[in-house]
Amino acid sequence: MNMLQFELFASVARTQNISRTAEQYNVSQPAVSHQLKTLEQAMGLELIHRTKRGVVLTDAGRELLPYVQEILSIKDRAETRMRNMAEGTVGHIRIAALSSASAHVSDCLLPLYAQHPDIQVDISLLEGTELIEALRQNTHDFYFGVDNMTPDNMGYVSVMIARGRLELFVNRAAADSIDLNDWSTVARQPFVSVPKSDVSLDKKIMTVCRNRGFTPRIISIYNRAESVVLSVNAGLGVAILPGALRELYQRPNVVTFPIEGEDARADTVFVWNPNRLTGTGELFRDIVLGLYHKALPEYSEAQAAHDLTCAAWFFYTPPAARSTRAETP
């Protein structure tokens, strides 16, 4: 098997048409069919099935597709990185962020590029479940998420960089019936929400509801925050989400109600593993900490000193001599 076979397979899976794939790659249809057949022989399984309407993947083909897409993505990133190094781009950092934190990522990259235009930055915008897995696998240099997402026992440093709050997302047609002074007006509504695998956000949503005397009647689960907002826009139900998503996914039929209370906080945190830091990473870390600790008027000097002390403790204390949580140096 080879990269061309993977590329042709991914293309056929996307277009469901061999002739269209042949046109895209400027090869003949028999050549595409031959490469796919060779891939099937290497795998020992039938991967595609021809129908009158085109081509569909078999069960084995659907199982293989995510692996092929991951291989091709790694190939593209490797080629980009090597090309950039050949052209003089020396620094490289990898950032994973929730969509609700994307504005903060952009704010941090502006001064980074202004000071160091030769740095390559790879950004992965992830949903909560994906970011939790990325943290567990330690796949990136930096993470922008919400509090309580960081796993224990992995040596991460987590610093709060922005205050945030959960909001109730409601279809405009139902907005007049909602009164957050009377949560029974919310409890009677159908809910759309994120999966339980998005542990941090799901726990916050359920806590907010439980503390207000009800269990939400969830009728649909979506693995992407944008899909939740779209379903609210369509009138399928209400949702509790970070308020930052209101600006990110503006929809004409969606209105939001800020939820008061300490349990409705959804602060943005900046997370990194000191053991992964390079010189370039240290530059970015310092930019982020300097930018946000200066920009938070309600961020107390005592809290800032505590966070920075924790960070410094992780930088300079040998791994064997420190605990795994920045909160308890």
LOLUMKOL-511828 format. One record per residue: residue number from 1; residue in one letter; x, y, z of N, C-alpha, C in turn. Coordinates in steps of 0.2 Angstrom, whole numbers. Each point is the difference from the previous one (the first is absolute). Layout:
// residues N
 pos code   n_X   n_Y   n_Z  ca_X  ca_Y  ca_Z   c_X   c_Y   c_Z
 NUM    A     X     Y     Z     X     Y     Z     X     Y     Z
...
END
This chain:
// residues 329
 pos code   n_X   n_Y   n_Z  ca_X  ca_Y  ca_Z   c_X   c_Y   c_Z
   1    M     4    -6     0    -4     6     0     4     6     0
   2    N    -2     6    -2     4     6    -1    -5     6     1
   3    M     3     6     0    -4     6     1    -5     1    -5
   4    L     2    -1    -7    -5     1    -5    -6    -4     1
   5    Q     1    -6     2    -6    -5     1    -4     3     6
   6    F     3     3     5    -4     3     5    -4     6    -2
   7    E     4     4    -4    -3     6    -3    -6    -1    -4
   8    L     1    -5    -5    -6    -2    -4    -6    -3     4
   9    F     2    -4     5    -5    -3     4    -4     6     3
  10    A     3     4     3    -3     6     4    -4     4    -5
  11    S     2     1    -6    -4     4    -5    -6    -4    -2
  12    V     1    -6    -1    -6    -4    -2    -5     0     5
  13    A     2    -1     7    -5     1     5    -3     6     1
  14    R     3     6    -2    -3     6     0    -5     2    -6
  15    T     3    -2    -6    -4     1    -6    -5    -5    -2
  16    Q     1    -7     3    -4    -5    -2    -1    -1    -7
  17    N     6     1    -4     0     0    -7     7    -1    -2
  18    I     1    -6    -4     7    -1    -2     2     5    -6
  19    S    -4     1    -4     1     5    -6     2     7     2
  20    R    -3     2     6     1     7     2     7     0     4
  21    T     2    -6     3     6     0     3     6     0    -5
  22    A    -2    -4    -5     5    -1    -6     1     7    -3
  23    E    -5     4    -1     1     7    -2     4     4     4
  24    Q    -1     0     7     3     4     5     8    -2     0
  25    Y     2    -6    -1     7    -2     0     3    -1    -7
  26    N    -4     2    -5     2     0    -7     3    -7    -2
  27    V    -4    -5     2     2    -7    -2    -6    -3    -3
  28    S     1    -6    -3    -6    -3    -3    -4    -4     5
  29    Q    -6    -1    -1    -4    -4     4     2    -7     2
  30    P     3    -4    -5     3    -6     1     6     0     5
  31    A     4     6    -1     5     1     5    -2     0     7
  32    V    -5     4     1    -3     1     7    -3    -7     2
  33    S    -3    -3    -4    -3    -7     2     6    -5     2
  34    H     5     0    -4     6    -4     1     3     1     7
  35    Q     1     7     2     3     2     6    -5    -2     6
  36    L    -6     1    -1    -5    -2     5     0    -8     1
  37    K     1    -3    -5     0    -8     0     6    -2     4
  38    T     6     3    -2     6    -2     3     0     2     8
  39    L    -4     5     2     0     2     7    -5    -5     3
  40    E    -5    -2    -3    -4    -6     3     3    -6     1
  41    Q     5    -2    -5     4    -6     1     4     0     6
  42    A     3     6     0     5     1     6    -3     0     7
  43    M    -7     2     0    -3     0     6    -4    -7     1
  44    G    -1    -3    -5    -3    -7     0    -8     1     1
  45    L    -2     6    -2    -8     1     1    -2     4    -6
  46    E    -7    -1    -1    -3     5    -5    -1     6     3
  47    L     2     6    -3    -1     6     3    -5     5    -3
  48    I    -2    -2    -6    -5     4    -4    -5    -4    -3
  49    H    -6     2    -1    -5    -4    -4    -3     5    -5
  50    R     0    -3    -6    -3     4    -6    -7    -1     0
  51    T    -4     5    -1    -7     0    -1    -2     4    -7
  52    K    -6     0    -2    -2     4    -6     1     7     1
  53    R     0     2     6     0     7     2     7     3     1
  54    G     5    -5     1     7     2     1     3    -5     4
  55    V     4     2     5     4    -4     5    -1     1     7
  56    V    -1    -5     4    -1     1     7     5    -4     4
  57    L     2     2     6     5    -4     4    -4    -6     3
  58    T     4    -5     0    -2    -6     4     1     2     8
  59    D    -2    -5     4     1     1     7     7     1     1
  60    A     4    -5    -3     8     1     1     2     7    -3
  61    G    -2     2    -5     2     6    -3    -2     6     5
  62    R    -6     0     3    -2     5     5     5     0     6
  63    E     2    -6     2     4    -1     5     7     3    -1
  64    L     3    -1    -6     6     2    -2     1     7    -1
  65    L    -6     3    -3     1     7    -2     3     5     5
  66    P    -2     0     7     3     5     5     7    -1     0
  67    Y     3    -6     0     7    -1     0     3     3    -6
  68    V    -3    -1    -6     3     3    -6     0     7     0
  69    Q    -5     3     3     0     7     0     5     3     5
  70    E     1    -4     6     5     2     4     7     0    -3
  71    I     1    -6    -3     7     0    -4     1     5    -4
  72    L    -5     2    -4     1     5    -5     1     7     3
  73    S    -4     1     6     1     6     3     7     1     3
  74    I     3    -6     3     7     0     2     5     2    -5
  75    K    -1    -3    -6     4     1    -6     0     7    -2
  76    D    -6     3     0     0     7    -2     3     5     5
  77    R    -1    -2     7     4     4     5     7     0    -1
  78    A     2    -7    -1     8    -1     0     3     4    -6
  79    E    -4     0    -6     3     3    -6     0     8     1
  80    T    -5     2     3    -1     7     2     6     2     4
  81    R     1    -3     6     5     1     4     7     0    -3
  82    M     2    -5    -4     6    -1    -3     1     6    -5
  83    R    -5     2    -4     1     5    -5     1     7     4
  84    N    -4     1     6     1     6     3     7     0     3
  85    M     3    -5     3     7     0     2     5     1    -5
  86    A    -1    -3    -6     4     1    -6     0     8    -2
  87    E    -5     3     1    -1     7    -1     2     5     5
  88    G     2    -3     6     3     4     5    -5     1     6
  89    T    -6    -3     0    -4     0     6     2    -5     5
  90    V     3     3     6     3    -5     4    -4    -2     6
  91    G    -4     5     3    -4    -2     6    -7    -3    -2
  92    H    -3    -4     5    -6    -4    -2    -3    -1     7
  93    I    -7     1     0    -4    -1     6    -6    -3    -3
  94    R    -3    -4     5    -7    -4    -2    -5     2     5
  95    I    -5     3    -2    -5     3     5    -7    -4    -1
  96    A    -3    -2     5    -7    -3     0    -4     4     4
  97    A    -6     2    -3    -5     4     3    -7    -1    -1
  98    L    -4     1     5    -7     0    -1    -2     5    -4
  99    S    -6    -1    -4    -2     6    -4    -2     6     4
 100    S    -2    -1     6    -2     6     4     6     4     2
 101    A     6    -3    -1     6     4     2     4     2    -6
 102    S    -3     0    -6     3     1    -6     2     8     0
 103    A    -4     4     3     2     7     0     6     1     4
 104    H     1    -3     5     6     1     5     6    -3    -4
 105    V    -1    -5    -4     6    -3    -4     2     6    -5
 106    S    -5     3    -3     2     5    -5     4     6     3
 107    D    -3     2     6     3     6     4     7    -2     2
 108    C     2    -6     1     7    -2     2     4    -1    -6
 109    L    -2    -2    -5     4     0    -6     2     6    -3
 110    L    -4     5     1     2     7    -3     6     2     2
 111    P     2     1     7     6     2     2     6    -5    -1
 112    L    -2    -6    -1     5    -5    -1     3     1    -7
 113    Y    -5     0    -5     3     1    -7     3     7    -1
 114    A    -2     5     4     3     7    -1     7    -1     2
 115    Q     1    -3     5     7    -1     3     4    -5    -3
 116    H    -3    -6    -3     4    -6    -2    -4    -2    -6
 117    P     0     3    -6    -3    -2    -6     2    -6    -3
 118    D     6    -3     2     2    -6    -3    -2    -6     4
 119    I    -5     0     4    -2    -6     4    -6    -3    -3
 120    Q     0    -6    -1    -6    -4    -3    -4    -2     6
 121    V    -7     1    -1    -5    -2     6    -5    -4    -4
 122    D    -1    -6     3    -5    -5    -2    -6     1     5
 123    I    -6     1    -2    -6     1     5    -5    -5    -2
 124    S    -2    -3     5    -6    -5     0    -6     2     4
 125    L    -5     2    -3    -6     2     3    -4    -6     2
 126    L    -1    -2     6    -3    -6     2    -6     1     4
 127    E    -4    -5     0    -6     0     5     3    -3     7
 128    G    -5     1     5     2    -2     7     3    -7     0
 129    T    -3    -5    -3     2    -7     1     7    -1    -4
 130    E     1     4    -5     6    -1    -4     6     3     4
 131    L    -2     6     3     6     3     4     2    -4     6
 132    I    -5    -3     3     1    -4     6     5    -6    -2
 133    E    -2    -3    -6     5    -5    -2     7     2    -2
 134    A     0     6    -3     6     3    -2     5     1     6
 135    L    -4     3     6     4     1     6     3    -7     3
 136    R    -5    -5    -1     2    -7     3     6    -3    -4
 137    Q     0     2    -7     5    -3    -4     6     5    -1
 138    N     0     6     3     5     5     0     3     1    -7
 139    T    -5     2    -4     1     0    -8     3     7    -2
 140    H    -2     5     5     2     7    -2     4     4     5
 141    D     3     5    -2     4     4     5    -4     4     4
 142    F    -6     3    -2    -4     4     4    -7    -1    -1
 143    Y    -4     1     5    -7    -1    -1    -4     6     3
 144    F    -5     2    -3    -5     5     2    -7    -3     1
 145    G    -2    -1     6    -6    -4     2    -4     4     6
 146    V    -4    -4     3    -3     2     6     2    -3     6
 147    D    -1     3     6     3    -3     6    -3    -7     1
 148    N     4    -4     4    -2    -7     2     0    -5    -6
 149    M     4     2    -6     1    -5    -5     6    -3     0
 150    T     5     3     4     7    -3     0     0    -6     4
 151    P     3    -6    -3     0    -6     4     6     0     6
 152    D    -2    -3     5     5    -1     6     6    -4    -3
 153    N     6     1     4     5    -5     0     4     0    -7
 154    M     0     6    -3     3     1    -7     5     6     0
 155    G     0     3     6     5     6     0    -2     6    -3
 156    Y    -6     1    -2    -2     6    -4    -1     6     5
 157    V     2     6    -3    -1     6     4    -6     3    -3
 158    S    -5     3     4    -6     3    -3    -1     6     3
 159    V    -1     6    -4    -1     6     3    -6     4    -3
 160    M    -4     2     4    -6     4    -2     2     6    -4
 161    I    -3     1    -6     2     6    -4    -6     5    -1
 162    A    -6    -3     0    -6     4    -1    -6    -2     4
 163    R    -4     4     2    -6    -1     3    -5    -2    -5
 164    G    -5    -5     2    -5    -2    -5    -6    -2     4
 165    R    -6    -1    -3    -6    -2     3    -4    -4    -5
 166    L    -4    -5     3    -4    -3    -4    -6     4    -1
 167    E    -4    -1    -6    -6     3    -2    -5    -5    -2
 168    L    -6     2     0    -6    -4    -2    -1     2    -7
 169    F     1    -4    -5    -2     1    -7    -7    -2    -2
 170    V    -4     5    -2    -7    -1    -1    -2     2    -7
 171    N    -4    -3    -4    -3     2    -6    -4     7     1
 172    R     0     4    -4    -3     7     1    -7    -1     1
 173    A    -3    -5    -3    -8    -1     1    -2    -2     7
 174    A     5    -3     3    -2    -2     7     3     5     5
 175    A     4     5    -2     3     4     5    -4     3     5
 176    D    -6     3    -2    -5     3     5    -3    -4     5
 177    S     1    -7    -1    -3    -5     5     6    -1     5
 178    I     6     2     0     5    -2     4     1     6     5
 179    D     1    -2     7     1     5     5     5    -4     5
 180    L     6     2     0     5    -3     4    -1     1     7
 181    N    -5     4     2    -2     1     7    -4    -6     2
 182    D    -3    -3    -5    -4    -6     1     2    -5    -5
 183    W     4    -5     3     4    -5    -4    -5    -5    -2
 184    S    -6     0     2    -5    -5    -2    -2     2    -8
 185    T     1     6    -2    -1     2    -7     5    -3    -4
 186    V     6    -2     3     5    -3    -4    -1    -8     0
 187    A    -2    -2     6     0    -7     1    -5    -4    -5
 188    R    -5     4    -2    -5    -3    -4     2     0    -7
 189    Q     5     3    -2     3     0    -7     4    -6    -2
 190    P    -1    -3    -6     5    -5    -2     7     3    -1
 191    F     5    -4     2     7     2     0     4    -4    -6
 192    V     4     4    -3     5    -3    -4     7     1     3
 193    S     5    -5    -1     6     1     4     6    -4    -3
 194    V     5     0     4     6    -3    -2     0    -7     3
 195    P     5    -4    -2     0    -7     2     3     0     7
 196    K    -1    -6     4     3     0     7     7    -1     0
 197    S     3    -2    -6     7    -1    -1     4     7     0
 198    D    -4     5    -1     2     7     1     0     2     7
 199    V     4    -4     4    -1     0     8    -1     6     3
 200    S     4     5    -1     0     6     3    -6     4    -1
 201    L    -2     1    -6    -6     4    -2    -6    -3     2
 202    D    -1    -7    -1    -6    -4     2    -1     1     8
 203    K     6    -1     3    -1     1     8    -2     7     2
 204    K     2     5    -3    -2     7     1    -7     1    -1
 205    I    -2    -3    -6    -8     1    -2    -4    -4     5
 206    M     2    -6     2    -5    -4     4     0     3     7
 207    T     6     3     2     1     3     7    -5     7     0
 208    V     0     4    -5    -4     6     0    -7    -2     0
 209    C    -2    -5    -4    -7    -2     1    -2    -3     6
 210    R     4    -5     3    -1    -3     6    -1     5     6
 211    N     4     5     0     0     5     5    -6     5     0
 212    R    -3    -1    -6    -6     4    -1    -7    -4     0
 213    G     1    -6     2    -5    -4     2    -3    -4    -6
 214    F     3    -2    -5    -3    -4    -5     6    -4    -4
 215    T    -2    -5    -3     4    -4    -5    -2     2    -7
 216    P     5     2    -4    -3     2    -7    -2    -6    -4
 217    R    -5     1    -4    -3    -5    -4     4     0    -7
 218    I     5    -3    -1     4     0    -6    -3    -4    -5
 219    I    -1     3    -6    -3    -4    -5     5    -1    -6
 220    S     6     3     0     5    -1    -5     6     2     2
 221    I     5    -4    -2     7     1     2     4     1    -6
 222    Y     5     5     0     4     2    -6     7     0     3
 223    N     5    -3    -5     7     0     2     3     7    -2
 224    R    -3     5    -2     3     6    -2    -4     6     3
 225    A     3     4     3    -4     6     3    -4     4    -6
 226    E     3     1    -6    -4     3    -5    -6    -3    -2
 227    S     0    -7     1    -6    -4    -2    -6     2     6
 228    V     3     0     6    -5     2     5    -3     7    -1
 229    V     4     5    -2    -3     6    -1    -5     0    -6
 230    L     2    -3    -5    -4    -1    -6    -7    -3     1
 231    S     0    -5     5    -6    -3     2    -4     5     4
 232    V     3     4     4    -4     5     3    -3     5    -5
 233    N     4     2    -4    -2     4    -6    -6    -2    -3
 234    A     0    -7    -1    -6    -3    -4    -6    -1     5
 235    G     1     1     6    -6    -1     5    -1    -7     3
 236    L     5    -4     0     0    -6     2     0    -1     8
 237    G     3     5     3     0     0     7     5     6     3
 238    V     1     0     6     4     5     3     7    -3     2
 239    A     5     4     1     7    -3     2     3     4     5
 240    I     4    -3     4     5     4     4     7    -1    -2
 241    L     3     6    -2     7     0    -3     4     5     2
 242    P     7     0    -1     4     6     2    -3     6    -4
 243    G     0     6     3    -2     6    -3     4     2    -6
 244    A     6    -2     0     5     2    -6    -3    -3    -7
 245    L    -4    -5     1    -2    -3    -7    -6     4    -3
 246    R    -3     5     4    -5     4    -3     3     5    -5
 247    E     6     2     1     3     5    -5     3    -5    -6
 248    L     3    -5     2     3    -5    -5    -5    -3    -5
 249    Y    -6    -2     2    -5    -3    -4    -6     4     0
 250    Q     0     6    -2    -6     5    -1    -5    -3    -4
 251    R    -6    -1     2    -6    -2    -4    -6     4     2
 252    P    -3     1    -6    -6     6     1    -5    -2     5
 253    N    -2    -7     1    -5    -2     4     2    -1     7
 254    V     6     1     2     3    -2     7     1     6     4
 255    V    -3     0     6     1     5     5     3    -4     6
 256    T     4     4     4     3    -3     6    -2     4     7
 257    F     0    -4     5    -1     3     7     6    -2     4
 258    P     4     5     3     6    -2     4    -3    -3     7
 259    I     3    -5     2    -2    -4     6     5     2     6
 260    E    -3     3     5     3     2     6     2    -5     4
 261    G     5     1     4     2    -5     5     7    -3    -1
 262    E     3    -2     5     7    -2     0     0    -7    -4
 263    D    -5    -4     0     0    -6    -3    -1     1    -8
 264    A    -1     6    -2    -1     1    -7     6     3    -3
 265    R     6     0     3     6     3    -2     3    -5    -5
 266    A     3     3    -6     3    -4    -5     6     4    -2
 267    D     5     0     5     6     4    -2     5    -4    -5
 268    T     3     4    -4     5    -3    -5     7    -1     4
 269    V     3    -5    -1     6    -2     3     5    -1    -6
 270    F     6     2     2     6    -1    -5     4    -6     3
 271    V     2    -5    -3     3    -6     2     6    -2    -4
 272    W     5    -2     4     6    -3    -4     3    -5     5
 273    N     4    -4    -3     5    -5     3     7     3     0
 274    P     3     1     6     6     3     0     5    -4    -4
 275    N    -1    -7     1     5    -5    -3     0     1    -8
 276    R    -5     3    -3     0     0    -7     3     7    -3
 277    L     1     5     5     2     6    -2     7     1    -4
 278    T     0     3    -6     6     2    -3     1     7     1
 279    G     5     3    -3     1     7     0    -5     4    -3
 280    T    -3    -2    -5    -6     3    -4    -6     0     5
 281    G    -1    -6     3    -5    -1     5     0     5     6
 282    E     6     1     2     1     5     6    -2     7    -2
 283    L     2     2    -7    -2     6    -2    -8     1     0
 284    F    -3    -5    -3    -8     0     0    -3     0     7
 285    R     3    -4     4    -3     0     7     1     7     3
 286    D     5     3     0     1     6     3    -4     6    -3
 287    I    -1    -1    -7    -5     5    -3    -7    -1     3
 288    V    -2    -6     0    -7    -1     3    -1     2     7
 289    L     5    -2     4    -1     2     7     1     8     1
 290    G     4     3    -3     1     7     0    -6     4    -3
 291    L    -3    -3    -5    -6     3    -3    -6     0     4
 292    Y    -2    -6     3    -6    -1     4     0     2     7
 293    H     6    -1     3     0     3     7     0     7     1
 294    K     2     4    -6    -1     7     0    -7     2    -2
 295    A    -3    -4    -3    -7     2    -3    -6    -2     4
 296    L     1    -4     6    -5    -2     4    -1     5     6
 297    P    -4     5     0    -1     5     5    -2    -3     7
 298    E    -4    -6    -1    -3    -3     6     4    -6     2
 299    Y     6    -1    -3     5    -5     1     4     3     6
 300    S    -1    -3     6     4     3     6     7    -1    -1
 301    E     4     5     3     7    -1     1     2    -6     3
 302    A    -4    -2     5     2    -6     4    -1    -6    -4
 303    Q    -6     0    -4    -1    -6    -5     6    -1    -5
 304    A     1     6    -3     6     0    -5     6    -2     3
 305    A     2     2     6     6    -2     3     0    -7     1
 306    H    -6    -3     2     0    -7     2     1    -4    -7
 307    D    -4     2    -5     1    -4    -6     7     0    -3
 308    L     3     6     0     7     1    -3     5    -4     5
 309    T    -1     0     6     4    -4     5     0    -7    -2
 310    C    -6    -2    -1    -1    -7    -1     3    -2    -7
 311    A     0     4    -5     3    -1    -6     8     0     1
 312    A     2     5     3     8     0     2     2    -6     3
 313    W    -4    -3     5     1    -6     4     1    -6    -5
 314    F    -5     0    -5     1    -6    -4     6     1    -5
 315    F     2     6    -2     5     1    -4     7    -3     3
 316    Y     1     2     6     6    -1     3     1    -6     5
 317    T    -6    -3     2     1    -5     5     1    -7    -4
 318    P     4    -4     2     1    -7    -4    -6    -4     1
 319    P    -2    -4    -5    -6    -3     0    -1    -5     6
 320    A     5    -3     2    -1    -5     5    -1     4     7
 321    A     1     6     0    -1     4     7    -6     4     0
 322    R    -5     0    -5    -5     4     0    -7    -4    -1
 323    S    -5     2     2    -7    -3    -1    -2     1    -7
 324    T    -6    -2    -2    -2     0    -7    -5     6    -1
 325    R    -2     4     5    -5     5     0     3     7     1
 326    A    -1     4    -4     3     7     1    -3     3     6
 327    E    -6    -2     2    -3     4     5     3    -2     7
 328    T     4    -5     0     3    -2     7     7    -1     0
 329    P     4     5    -2     7    -1     0     3     0     7
END
